[in-house]
Amino acid sequence: MFTAVLLIASLAVPSNLVSANATVDDLQSDFETAVACRQIDGRNVWKGELAYYIQSYVYEGDVAASADRAVVADAVLPEDNEPETVKAFEEACSLAGSTGQARR
């Protein structure tokens, strides 16, 4: 069974910005029920109520690790990103491109 894990990288989502609107627990819960979208640059993408999420790169040493048991993702908060970044996520998650399946 897959386990969903939300990784909030300090560079991607500074903790002082997240805490203004949502806690890490809020984002984790949101990620657990997020809907799958089309991939961006070969990485899985999901849309939640609070944020978009993108599959993290996970490395073991110098080699990309295969995450067979866990999905690790970074939160992408629309209010904390450039308009062109948000647009890319909106396009990936548009109704025509969404797979419509929730994360489980």
N, C-alpha and C positions, 0 to 999 in steps of 0.2 A: 504494500500500500504506500502511496506517495504521501509525504508530509510537506505541508506548505510552511515555508519559513520566510519571514520578511527580514531582509537585511537592509538597514538604513545606514548607508555609508555616510560618514561625516562630510565628505566632499559633495556628495549628490544632494543630500538633504540635511543641512545644518540643524542641529537639535534645537537651537533657539527659534528657528522658523517653524518647525513642526509643533513645538509646544504651544505656540500662539493659537493654533486651531485644532490640533489633534494630538493625542498621546500616541506613543508607540503601540500600546494595547489597542487603541482605536484603529490604527492603521493595520495591525495584524488581523483584527477581526474583519476589517474591510477587505483585505487581501484574501481571506479564507472564502469569501462569497463573491469575489470578483468574476466577471464574465471574460472568457477568452476572446482575443481579437486576432487579427492577422499579425504575423511576425514583422518586426522591424530589424533589418540587417541580420537576419537569421536568428534573432532572439525572440522568445515568446513574450507576448504582451497581454495584459489583462486590464479591464476597466472596472474600478470599484466606485462606490458612492463618493468617497473622499479623494481618491487619487487614481492615477494610472500606475501600473506596475510593469517593470520590464525585467526579464530574466537576467540575473547577475552573471558575470563571468566569474567562475570559481576555479582557482588554480591549486594544484598540488605541486609545489616546487615551481618548475618552469613550464609545466605541462597543464593544459586545461583539463580539469577533472570532469568525469562523467558523474552527473548527479542522478543516479538511478533511484534513489530513495527520497530525495528531498528536492523541492523546487525552491531556489533562493532567488529573491527578486528585490529590486530597489524601487522605492516609492518615488513617483514623479508627481509632485504637487503642481497643478496648473498655475497657481498664483506665484510660485517661486521659479518659474521657467520662462524663457523667451517665447513670444508668440509663435515663432516658426517651429519650436519644439512641441508646443501644445498642439499645433495644427497637425503635425506628423502623427501624434497619438490619436487625435480625433479621427483622422483619415483611416488609421489602422483599425479603429473601433467603430467605424460607421456601420450602420445596420447591414449594408450589403457585404461588408467584409468580415463581420463578426461571425464566429462559429456558434455563438449563442449558448455556449456551455459554461456553467459556473465551475470554479475551482473546487475541487474536493479532494 
